[in-house]
Amino acid sequence: MKTSKRNQWLSFLLALIMIVGLLPLSVLTARAESGGEETGTTQGIAQASATGYPALTNLVEGTEILHGYGYFFYKNGKVDRRSIAIDPEDCRLNSGLRESYRSDTNLQRVVLYDNGILKYWTRIENDFLDLSGLEGRSLTLVLFDDLDLSALYAPGVDLKMILTNGAYVTFRHSTRYKNKTAYCPQNGVTGAVIDLAQSEGSLNGCGNFELLGNGKLGIFTKDAPKKTSPDYAIVAKNTSVLEDTALSVTCGNSYRDVNTLIQTITFTIDTTKSVNLNITNPKFNAAPWGCHMNNFKILNAEELNVSANLGVDGLRFFGSNNESDPVKMFKYYKSIGKIGSEWNISGNTKNTGRYDLILNHGNDKPRIRFNLNLKEVKNGDIVRDLEAGLGYEMSAEILYMPEWMQKLKDAGRIEFHFFGRLCNPGVQVGYEDAYLYDFYVDRIGTHSIEFYWVCKSATDPDDDTFRYTNLLKDYELTDAGTLYYERLYFDVKMDNKVGGKRYIYNVKLLQAGGEFTEETSANHKISMHSETLAECYHIPWDGIPSEWEYSSIDDAYVMDFYLRARHGYEFSGSSVLSSQGIKLNVQNTKVTNKELIKGSSNRQLSISLVAKRRLTDVRGTLKNFRLGTDTFFTELVSNEPKKYTYKNTVVYDPAYGSYGVEAGQLGDDDMCYVYFDVEPGFGYYLPENASVKVILPAGYRANGIFDSAETYSTVYKGDWYDYSPITQKYRTSRLLEPNSEGKEYGTNILIQEPKAGDRPAVFAGYAKPTSLPSNMKVLSMQWLGPDYKPMGTYDKFEVGKDYTLDLRIGFEGGEELGHVYPKNNRDFKVNGKYVNSWMDNMDFTDGHIWHVYCSYEVFDPNASGSVSGTVKSYNSTTDPVTVQLFKSGSSSASYNTTVKGNSVSYTISGITPGTYTMKVSKKNHVTREYTVSVTTGTKTQNAEIWLHGDVNGDGVVNIKDCSRLLKHVNKTQLLTNTYALKCANTNGDSAVNIKDCSRLLKHVNKTQPLW
């Protein structure tokens, strides 16, 4: 069901529920009130919604209209009050309300007031709309039935008047009808019909007026009595006639000459209907609008008619440049672009003396070609060779569309309708039948036919008429208020009548626009081939939409529609549903589904299409092509899986057999081709010359460490060996080497170092590391004696002898199958110190192996040694320099000493032999670490520490350090010294980059010192 019709039903049901006092969802929350006492439990809701707008105390005499309530006034004087909630999105859906109010003959008036919206309905003539008390606020006034009102008084209110359901609302008096006025003097007798001013003679603080909807507003005071004859029809700061509303104003009589019809600062006309402004003064001239012509805009309208009974001298325009001829004045503003070039401007004086100034589109009208049975038909033609009982194509083709009409069409403001009617036979008046898409008559003879092409507002309430032939048959076109229409009369002479059915064996569709792309999707409309059009037709709301709909789920442009067999025809199911039953003129638009909708006959065919787009760049990432894994797990993963996927991946080793063999487990030095197919996604196709790439992702090892991705081209089937048994369509253009995934691991491995008297073969602490970073595994660990043979069960560590640690570690935790390679293996330490280690070649069991083979000397635990040397530092000679010794794995210093000076000696004595980390620190310097092995003698270890920010180590921090750091950041001269990198990390975030340059420069410039 079309949206507008569904909304009308919804509105009707909601109104019906409201009448019986139930709770309509989101539109009306009803609470009946009788005798002034509230009933129900929704008082809090109503009060909450009423806080934004004050009560209307003067709208209905004797009743205070509270915001958040609806009021129902009955003939017997009873007033029902119900709490309501008006949804602004639904305030134009009033068909149900109107019908329900009309049907209740006891109901006199309804006022619904909520959310800044006032809906008003009345049976009473000359109701006066007094909206005072809303100064400074905006109000939407919704009128949805034909009403005869007196006047409207809303001082300082920005008023939007929405006329829905084609309502015709008239005002026939000034606000003096209730002795009200704002713009005109209080002690006078003049007034305005719609008065939004706040103070006499001023538009300061005056409200704006917008006329909206699809109805007509009439202001007619020619027959008003002396008291209520106005000086002005509308007084508003800014006035607009918008959407699909018509405005007709006639003012001025023997009691009072109107001064200005619309007193305003700006006047804008942008509607699909007509605006008529008629000055009927008997004595003096007047202005149709009070603003300067520079502030007058006419953007769209069917016609603007400005007239004066006193002839051309009866009109007054502000900004006329002393031009007495309105036509010349308007043409001047047209020449300077203030009025659009599409307007035809004319003026004429009738024999009654009345002058009309008319702006319309003149002869710039659409040109329509009418067709019957795929041939043009003209007025007065007699069409022959058609057979009774058989359906024929009928259409109206737009040969020329005026720019002004196209602009409205593109904005969705107008709709076009075409239909035909069969006149009653003989001299009878009226119509026997109507046609929308399929012309047929079921009897022989000569038949009188009328064809119509109609342009109407898209919001006209009777637009649904053009969907149903039973409504069109008796439709009165002259009463429809069309923007434009063309009518054609001709006869059809039928001498023969068909019998039985004619079968449709295939359907031919045409797609326009060439190659389908996302950018040009609007150009690729679908239509029927003339052969199919002669036998089938479609209905727009379930037929060919001619616009492709994008499906985000499938990433495809799709279209679904129905074709219907014309009268006398039927689809042949076995044929039309076959592979050749539906044909298109383009290669890459495909039928995805077809189905006959069976009823009394096979007369409706459901068709679904997908328009496939060309794939131009196809890329897949190679996964699980790793040393140590089986190629069964190797796959290519699409970079854009909605567009394409990779299938049937095969890894081939060409080193074996005549043509090569499918590879098994991948080993070192293997070189393989990767074969595969590409399957385009639902909305795509792959041409043979498409670019297809295979990507080796970043972070994998192949002949070294690669942190960037590698991309390889592929070749298409037929470009490799003709005798190849591989059936896949694509192959990598070069042989690829299996590799390992590069990962980073924790660097500190802890072991129990040898102690005199311990037997490592039986003591558990020597069987494996005491601490191992995550995702590492111990493959083996043993201690070798001085003879480099494994120590036995009874072998002990002895003082003064050297022993060797033989440790092998493997690696786990790869994201893919296959072996993992530690990218940072050179940073691994044992007990905090670098040891003699290397990477062993991969084996299929354990993969890459980090092998430690390091010598340890056993010291006398009762012996002691010392460490001495010179420490060099900078700046202050009085700040202490601290030297500390830490045992492996300990966070507390075992030994320390403090000295002062920039080049000073130090000594630490009484040190238990072993390996220590020596840390040297001083204020404003970067702490430096050294590894020191202490025996029973004296160990000499000199040290040098640099200032924080001293990148080049020259003892001062200046612009030279900025320059050296910038060279590192720009990668023109990298810093390779680990300690220098620590000094360069001026912001302390563990990374050396441009931020450190900026921080160091602030120190050098003394705007933000580091120390």
Secondary structure, DSSP 8 states (H G I E B T S, - for coil): --HHHHHHHHHHHHHHHHHTT---SSS-----EETTEE-SS-HHHHHHHTTSS--EEEEETTEEE-TTEEEEEETTS-EEEEE----GGGTT--HHHHHHHHH-TTEEEEEEEETTEEEEEESSTTEEEE-TT-TT-EEEEEE-S-EEEEEEE-TT-EEEEEE-TT-EEEE-S-GGGGT--SSS-TTSS--EEEE--SBTTB-TT---EEEEESSEEEEE-TT--TTT--SEEEE-SEEEEEET-EEEEEE--SS---SEEEE-SEEEEEESSEEEEEE--SSS-BEEESSBGGGEEEEE-SEEEEEETT-GGGB--BT-TT-S-HHHHHHHHHHTTSS-TT-EEEEEE-TTS-EEEEEE-TT---EEEEEETTEE--TT-EE-S--BT--EEEEEEEEE--HHHHHHHHTT-EEEEEEEEEE-STT--SEEEEESSEE--SS-EEEEEEEEEEEEETT-TTGGGGG-HHHHTT--GGGS--SEEEEEEEEEEE--B--S-EEE--EEEEE-SSS--STTGGG--EEE-HHHHTTEE--TTTS--SS-EEETTTTEEEEEEEEEE-TTEEE-HHHHTSTTSEEESSSSEEEEEEEEE-SSSS-EEEEEEEE-EE--EEEEEEES-BTTSBGGG-EEEESSTTTEEEEEEEEEETTSTTT-EE--B--TT--BEEEEEEEE-TTEE--TT-EEEEEE-SSEESSSEE-S-EEEEEEETTSS-TT-----SEEESS-B--BEEEE----EEB-----TT--TTT-GGGTS-SB--TTEEEEEEEEE-TTSSB--TT----TT-EEEEEEEEEE---SSSS-EEETTGGG-EETTB--SEEEEEEETTTEEEEEEEEEEE---TT--EEEEEEEE--S-SSSEEEEEEEETT-SS-SEEEEEESSEEEEEEEEE-SEEEEEEEE-TTB--EEEEEEE-SSEEE--EE--BTT-SS-SS--SHHHHHHHHHHHTTSS----HHHHHHH-TT-SS--SHHHHHHHHHHHTTSS---
